[in-house]
Every structure is written in structure tokens, then in C-alpha cells.
Amino acid sequence: MQGGLSIEQLCLLARVSRAGFYRFLKAHVPSEEETEVRSAIQQVALQHRRRYGYRRVTAELKRRGMQVNHKRVARIMREDNLLAVQPKEFVTTTDSNDALEVHLNLSRRMRLNSVDQLWVADITYIRLQAEFVYLAVILDFYSRKVVGWKLDRALTSRLAADALESAIELRRPLPGVVHHSDRGVQYTSPEYIGILKLHGMVRSMSRPANPYDNANCESFIKTLKREEIYANKYRDLEDLHSHIEEFIDGYYNQKRLHSALGYQTPEEFEAQTHGKPRQNCILQHCCLSRLIRR
């Protein structure tokens, strides 16, 4: 019953047959098998940091016992924006042209003494009953606090940019913050780079084939999925959004003890270290610039 009317009555009003309605409905509701295949493709593609094309993804699925056509894999990867990132020629230059710049992993060279000196960013996918959605997060490396995040259906540069802008609005950092991420297309888009430059942030990126360079963000995502996502079922994107908001803002940042912080919460750790002398971000920017030129 829909608003007091049966399906048969609604079909009469819309002048369509019941058989036609059910054919339409079946065509627009993903089958369980389709969802399983899409989930497996997501796992393989993101596990290999989008370095696998559809042929290698197909081969990996077959190794896992799934019989799936490579054309279908290519279609799903195209729809979910998971096609392999095409590597650019390696050029050792500091030319201002962003397409030619090489960005070192500066996070490994930094010694932090306060918040808003190093931010780390990452994106993960979350499977709902009939669709996949994507979560972009920004963490303060020093306190492990989530300072920005964005949830959406599309894996685009806008998703990552919205997470970054929310972090900037919350923290209002001084110029010189080092922003570390992987080499995904969301973080190398002109839109994202423009935001970093506007706020005087220094770009740092993981080395190729070294996902552990961004281990802190990976650790948070693992915690989120283990303690929240896998423990619940969500009606839709809005329901998931409210649960993630409660987990991040109401629990993780304020209540969850973090072993790396001496079993304090990120909020407690930031409050405790607030009075410590902070390295000048402008000075940090200049030092890192000299390091990059070397």
C-alpha cells in the first residue's frame, strides 16, 4: 500500500501495467549478486591503490573464485570512478607547473610539537544495501583528531575538497601546514591544489607502492569500520551520515582513548598540550621549502 492506494490502483492512475511496473522496479534494484561483485571490485581496486586496471582486477577476482566477465568489471569500475590511475613520467624538477612537480613525503621528516602542523588525508568506501558511498577524512597527525570529513555518493575531487574546506573552517590554521595524502587523482586535481595554495599549505605525498606512509589515516578508517560500520546496518545515506557524525564528533574525538596519546582522547590531548610552545608555521614552511629544493 502506497499512501492508502495499492500498487494496482497506482498503475491504473499512471496508465501502466503491473507487469511493466515490476519489470521497471527489478531493473532499478541491484541484485544481491551484482552488489557482491561490485563490493569485491571495490576491495581489489582500493587495496591496490587504484593501480590495477580492469584486466588485473578481473584476474584477481577469478583467483578468488568469482567468474566475472572483464567487460562487466570495466563497466563497474568506470561507473564507480575506479579505473586505474595512469602514471605520469617521473620528472625531477621544481618547476611551478603542478603536472611536473614531484612531492616528497615530508611527514616522515617532521618532528611535531603542536597541532595544525601536519594534516593527513584519505578516502574510503562504505557499502550500503544497494549502493556504495565514499568518505573523505582529514586528521591532525599530532593529536589524531578528525578535523574534517565529508560523505557522498560520488568519488570526485569535490568530495576531498569539501573535507579539506571543513577542516580549514574548523581550525583556521596559519600558513605552513603540511598536507599529506596518497597520489590519488582527488588530491592532485586543480581544484584541490588551488585550496592548498590559497591557504599556504605545503603538499606531501606517499611514495609509490607505500600505503603505510599514510598509516595514521588508515588506522582511523580501520577503527571506524570495525567499531561503527561493520557493527550496524543503515537505511540510507542520511542514516549513515548521522551515525558517522555521532561516531566522529561525539565519540572518537571526545571519548575514545588513544594508545598513541597515552590513553587520552584527542580532545584531552589537545587541551593538555595547548600551552606548549608552537613552532612557527611560516618558519616551518621556509625550512620545508629548502628541504624540497635539495
Secondary structure, 3 states (H helix, E strand, C coil): CECCECHHHHHHHHCCCHHHHHHHHHHHCCCHHHHHHHHHHHHHHHHCCCCCCHHHHHHHHHHCCCCCCHHHHHHHHHHCCCCCCCCCCCCCCCCCCCCCCCCCCHHHHCCCCCCCCEEEEEEEEEECCCCEEEEEEEEECCCCEEEEEEEECCCCHHHHHHHHHHHHHHHCCCCCCEEEECCCCCCCCHHHHHHHHHCCCEEEECCCCCHHHHHHHHHHHHHHHHHHHCCCCCCCHHHHHHHHHHHHHHHHCCCCCEHHHCCECHHHHHHHCCCCCCCCHHHHHHHHHHHHHC
